[in-house]
Amino acid sequence: MDNLIKKRILIVGSNGMLGQRITEFYKNNKSTELMCVSAEDNSYIEDVEYKKIDIVDKSEVRDLIMDFFPDIIINTAAYTNVDGCETEKELSWKINVTGVSNLAVYAQTVDAHLIHISTDYVFDGNEGPYQENDLPNPISYYGRTKLASENTIRPSGTKFTIIRTNVLFGPAKHGRPDFVKWVVQNLRSGKEIKIVTDQINNPTYIDDLVQGISKAAEYLREGIYNIGGPEFLSRYDFTLRIADFFKLDKKLIKKIFTEELNQAARRPLKSGLIILKAETELGYKPHSIEDSLHAMKQELKL
């Protein structure tokens, strides 16, 4: 007879890039009981308990949480189209703020621990890389909604961990291609790509982020934690590293400044996240860019 008390984990946004990998991580974990929810009709991951849900609908969130009664809620759902947020402000606010507020209210009701994914876009990118206690100053509407999502959790009374991350890449199999796949696909087909030289980050391998989230869930650490890669570099230099690893033609990579793209939303330029707190308190250990690319190549047969 199995007397193991299972942790009940609710993954919100399980069909997203990050949600897929977290679902796969917990799927066969015998110490957890898993419920996955997303906005789509069906789960991208097979053989998991799944419900379609609109987190903006407070009654749907209430019914879900009161029925499943989770110990831990991992929220990866978000409106992440940075330029789209500038034109669809109402929709992005509803998903990124109202939805999170609903989750926080009912997490508090059932005494669940809420792990919420945020972003370096809460900063202006003038003096990065950033620590957890640096003062946010978002310069895009997306950044404003994500900061507001953090601020709606803090006074809710629920136990929470906010994880800020940046430039996710990795082997999610469904949905739009991540930056690495996009670079590889374009260069392999002989297409010229324009890459900015003035945006600095520490790109985050998605399975490292999953590791960080799982540690936060295991230790129930509260507060804000930065999760990112070990190396700070420009998007252009990151692209060169990808091209080198996959032996692609670097002459197709053209330098450009961010302002030349004329994007609707401003981007933080000198950004990135200092991860010392996660390393010391969560035992977080990120992979090098090369090791991460090797893992992607193996899994996706790139």
C-alpha positions as CSV (number, residue, x, y, z in Angstrom):
1,M,0.0,0.0,0.0
2,D,1.3,3.4,-1.0
3,N,1.2,5.8,1.9
4,L,3.0,8.6,0.0
5,I,1.2,11.9,0.4
6,K,1.3,13.5,-3.1
7,K,1.8,17.2,-3.7
8,R,-1.0,18.5,-5.8
9,I,0.5,20.8,-8.5
10,L,-1.6,23.0,-10.8
11,I,0.2,24.2,-14.0
12,V,-1.4,27.2,-15.5
13,G,-0.5,27.9,-19.2
14,S,0.6,24.3,-19.7
15,N,0.5,24.6,-23.5
16,G,3.0,27.4,-23.6
17,M,6.7,26.9,-24.3
18,L,7.6,26.9,-20.6
19,G,4.4,25.2,-19.6
20,Q,5.1,22.2,-21.8
21,R,8.5,21.6,-20.3
22,I,7.2,21.9,-16.7
23,T,4.4,19.5,-17.5
24,E,6.9,17.0,-18.9
25,F,9.1,17.4,-15.9
26,Y,6.3,16.6,-13.4
27,K,4.3,14.2,-15.6
28,N,5.9,11.0,-14.4
29,N,6.8,12.2,-10.9
30,K,5.2,9.7,-8.5
31,S,5.2,12.2,-5.6
32,T,2.9,14.7,-7.4
33,E,-0.6,14.8,-8.6
34,L,-0.8,17.0,-11.6
35,M,-3.5,19.2,-13.2
36,C,-2.7,21.2,-16.3
37,V,-4.8,24.1,-17.7
38,S,-4.4,26.3,-20.7
39,A,-6.6,28.4,-23.0
40,E,-6.6,25.8,-25.8
41,D,-9.2,23.0,-26.3
42,N,-6.6,20.2,-25.8
43,S,-3.3,19.6,-24.1
44,Y,-0.1,19.5,-26.2
45,I,1.2,16.9,-23.8
46,E,-0.5,13.5,-23.8
47,D,-1.7,11.5,-20.8
48,V,-2.1,14.4,-18.4
49,E,-5.2,15.6,-16.6
50,Y,-6.1,18.8,-18.5
51,K,-8.8,21.4,-18.5
52,K,-9.4,24.4,-20.8
53,I,-9.7,27.6,-18.7
54,D,-9.8,31.3,-19.1
55,I,-8.0,32.7,-16.1
56,V,-9.6,36.1,-16.7
57,D,-12.9,34.5,-15.7
58,K,-12.9,34.6,-11.9
59,S,-15.6,32.0,-11.5
60,E,-13.7,29.5,-13.7
61,V,-10.5,30.1,-11.6
62,R,-12.5,29.7,-8.4
63,D,-14.2,26.4,-9.5
64,L,-10.8,25.0,-10.8
65,I,-8.9,25.8,-7.6
66,M,-11.6,24.9,-5.1
67,D,-12.1,21.6,-7.0
68,F,-8.5,20.5,-7.4
69,F,-7.3,22.2,-4.1
70,P,-3.6,22.5,-5.2
71,D,-0.7,22.7,-2.8
72,I,1.3,24.6,-5.5
73,I,0.2,26.7,-8.4
74,I,2.8,27.4,-11.2
75,N,1.6,30.2,-13.4
76,T,3.3,30.3,-16.8
77,A,0.3,31.9,-18.6
78,A,0.9,35.3,-20.1
79,Y,0.3,37.6,-23.0
80,T,4.0,37.8,-24.1
81,N,3.8,39.5,-27.5
82,V,5.7,42.6,-26.5
83,D,4.7,44.8,-29.5
84,G,1.1,43.4,-29.4
85,C,0.7,44.6,-25.8
86,E,1.1,48.2,-27.2
87,T,-2.0,47.8,-29.4
88,E,-4.0,45.2,-27.4
89,K,-3.7,46.9,-24.0
90,E,-7.0,45.8,-22.6
91,L,-6.4,42.1,-23.5
92,S,-2.8,42.0,-22.2
93,W,-3.9,43.6,-18.9
94,K,-6.7,41.1,-18.5
95,I,-4.4,38.1,-19.0
96,N,-1.3,39.4,-17.3
97,V,-2.9,41.2,-14.4
98,T,-6.5,40.3,-13.9
99,G,-5.8,36.6,-14.5
100,V,-2.9,36.6,-12.0
101,S,-5.1,38.5,-9.4
102,N,-7.7,35.7,-9.7
103,L,-5.1,33.0,-9.2
104,A,-3.7,34.8,-6.2
105,V,-7.1,35.3,-4.5
106,Y,-8.0,31.6,-4.7
107,A,-4.4,30.4,-4.0
108,Q,-4.8,32.3,-0.7
109,T,-8.2,30.7,-0.1
110,V,-6.8,27.2,-0.3
111,D,-3.4,28.1,1.3
112,A,-1.6,27.2,-2.0
113,H,1.9,28.4,-2.8
114,L,1.9,30.5,-6.0
115,I,4.9,30.4,-8.2
116,H,4.6,33.2,-10.8
117,I,6.8,33.8,-13.8
118,S,7.9,37.4,-14.5
119,T,10.5,39.1,-16.7
120,D,13.5,41.5,-16.9
121,Y,11.2,43.8,-18.8
122,V,10.1,45.2,-15.5
123,F,13.4,47.2,-15.7
124,D,14.3,50.0,-18.1
125,G,17.6,48.5,-19.2
126,N,19.7,51.5,-18.4
127,E,21.9,49.9,-15.7
128,G,21.7,46.1,-16.0
129,P,22.3,43.4,-15.1
130,Y,19.8,43.6,-12.3
131,Q,19.4,42.1,-8.8
132,E,16.1,41.1,-7.3
133,N,15.9,44.3,-5.1
134,D,16.7,46.8,-7.9
135,L,14.0,49.3,-8.5
136,P,11.7,48.4,-11.5
137,N,10.9,51.0,-14.1
138,P,9.2,49.3,-17.1
139,I,9.4,51.1,-20.5
140,S,6.9,49.1,-22.4
141,Y,3.2,48.2,-21.7
142,Y,4.2,44.5,-21.5
143,G,6.7,45.4,-18.8
144,R,4.0,47.5,-17.0
145,T,1.6,44.6,-17.0
146,K,4.2,42.2,-15.7
147,L,5.2,44.5,-12.9
148,A,1.5,45.0,-12.1
149,S,1.1,41.2,-11.9
150,E,3.9,41.1,-9.3
151,N,2.2,43.9,-7.4
152,T,-1.1,42.2,-7.4
153,I,0.4,39.1,-5.8
154,R,2.3,40.8,-3.0
155,P,-0.7,42.1,-1.0
156,S,-2.9,39.1,-1.7
157,G,-1.9,37.2,1.4
158,T,-0.9,34.1,-0.5
159,K,2.5,32.5,-0.1
160,F,4.4,33.3,-3.3
161,T,7.6,33.0,-5.3
162,I,8.1,35.4,-8.2
163,I,10.7,34.2,-10.7
164,R,12.0,36.8,-13.2
165,T,13.7,35.4,-16.3
166,N,14.9,36.6,-19.7
167,V,15.4,35.4,-23.4
168,L,14.1,31.9,-23.1
169,F,15.3,29.2,-25.5
170,G,14.9,25.5,-25.5
171,P,13.3,22.3,-26.9
172,A,9.6,22.9,-26.6
173,K,8.0,20.9,-29.4
174,H,4.8,22.8,-30.0
175,G,4.1,26.5,-30.7
176,R,6.2,29.1,-32.4
177,P,9.9,28.5,-32.7
178,D,12.2,29.9,-30.1
179,F,15.1,32.2,-31.0
180,V,17.6,29.3,-31.5
181,K,15.3,27.4,-33.8
182,W,14.5,30.6,-35.7
183,V,18.2,31.3,-36.2
184,V,19.0,27.8,-37.3
185,Q,16.0,27.5,-39.7
186,N,16.8,30.9,-41.4
187,L,20.5,30.3,-41.7
188,R,20.1,26.8,-43.0
189,S,17.8,28.0,-45.7
190,G,20.3,30.7,-46.7
191,K,18.3,33.7,-45.5
192,E,20.0,36.8,-44.2
193,I,18.9,37.8,-40.7
194,K,19.3,41.1,-38.9
195,I,20.3,40.9,-35.3
196,V,20.6,43.7,-32.7
197,T,24.0,44.4,-31.2
198,D,22.8,46.6,-28.4
199,Q,20.5,44.3,-26.3
200,I,22.5,42.6,-23.5
201,N,21.0,39.6,-21.6
202,N,21.9,36.3,-20.1
203,P,19.8,33.9,-22.2
204,T,18.0,31.3,-20.2
205,Y,17.8,27.6,-21.2
206,I,14.2,26.5,-20.6
207,D,15.1,23.3,-18.8
208,D,17.3,25.4,-16.4
209,L,14.3,27.5,-15.7
210,V,12.2,24.4,-15.0
211,Q,15.0,23.3,-12.6
212,G,14.7,26.6,-10.8
213,I,10.9,26.4,-10.6
214,S,11.1,22.9,-9.3
215,K,13.5,23.9,-6.6
216,A,11.3,26.8,-5.6
217,A,8.4,24.4,-5.4
218,E,10.4,21.9,-3.4
219,Y,11.8,24.4,-0.8
220,L,8.7,26.7,-0.9
221,R,11.0,29.7,-0.9
222,E,9.1,33.0,-0.8
223,G,10.0,36.2,-2.5
224,I,11.6,37.2,-5.8
225,Y,14.3,35.1,-7.6
226,N,16.2,35.8,-10.8
227,I,16.7,32.8,-13.1
228,G,18.9,33.2,-16.1
229,G,21.9,31.8,-17.9
230,P,25.5,32.0,-16.7
231,E,26.7,34.3,-19.6
232,F,25.9,37.9,-20.4
233,L,26.1,38.8,-24.1
234,S,24.5,40.7,-26.9
235,R,21.7,39.1,-29.0
236,Y,24.2,39.4,-31.9
237,D,26.9,37.6,-30.1
238,F,24.4,34.9,-29.0
239,T,23.5,34.4,-32.6
240,L,27.2,34.0,-33.6
241,R,27.5,31.3,-30.9
242,I,24.5,29.5,-32.3
243,A,25.9,29.7,-35.9
244,D,29.3,28.5,-34.7
245,F,27.7,25.5,-32.8
246,F,25.6,24.4,-35.8
247,K,28.3,25.2,-38.3
248,L,26.2,27.8,-40.2
249,D,27.2,30.7,-42.4
250,K,27.9,33.7,-40.1
251,K,28.1,36.1,-43.1
252,L,24.3,35.9,-43.3
253,I,24.1,37.6,-39.8
254,K,23.8,41.3,-40.2
255,K,24.3,43.8,-37.4
256,I,21.5,46.3,-36.6
257,F,20.7,48.6,-33.7
258,T,17.3,48.2,-31.9
259,E,16.0,51.6,-32.9
260,E,16.4,50.7,-36.6
261,L,13.7,48.0,-36.2
262,N,11.0,50.6,-35.4
263,Q,9.2,48.3,-33.1
264,A,6.0,49.4,-31.3
265,A,7.4,48.7,-27.9
266,R,10.7,49.9,-26.4
267,R,13.1,47.2,-25.3
268,P,15.5,47.3,-22.3
269,L,19.0,47.4,-23.8
270,K,21.5,46.9,-21.0
271,S,19.6,44.2,-19.1
272,G,20.0,40.7,-17.9
273,L,19.5,39.2,-14.4
274,I,22.1,38.5,-11.7
275,I,21.3,34.9,-10.4
276,L,23.5,34.7,-7.3
277,K,20.5,34.5,-5.0
278,A,19.0,31.5,-6.9
279,E,22.3,29.8,-6.9
280,T,22.9,30.1,-3.2
281,E,19.3,29.7,-1.9
282,L,17.8,27.3,-4.5
283,G,20.9,25.4,-5.5
284,Y,20.3,26.6,-9.1
285,K,22.9,25.5,-11.6
286,P,22.5,26.7,-15.2
287,H,24.1,25.1,-18.2
288,S,26.6,26.8,-20.5
289,I,25.2,28.0,-23.8
290,E,27.1,25.3,-25.6
291,D,25.8,22.5,-23.3
292,S,22.3,23.9,-23.8
293,L,22.6,23.9,-27.6
294,H,24.0,20.4,-27.5
295,A,20.9,19.2,-25.5
296,M,18.6,21.0,-27.9
297,K,20.4,19.4,-30.9
298,Q,20.1,15.9,-29.4
299,E,16.4,16.2,-28.5
300,L,15.1,18.0,-31.6
301,K,17.5,16.4,-34.0
302,L,18.5,19.9,-35.2
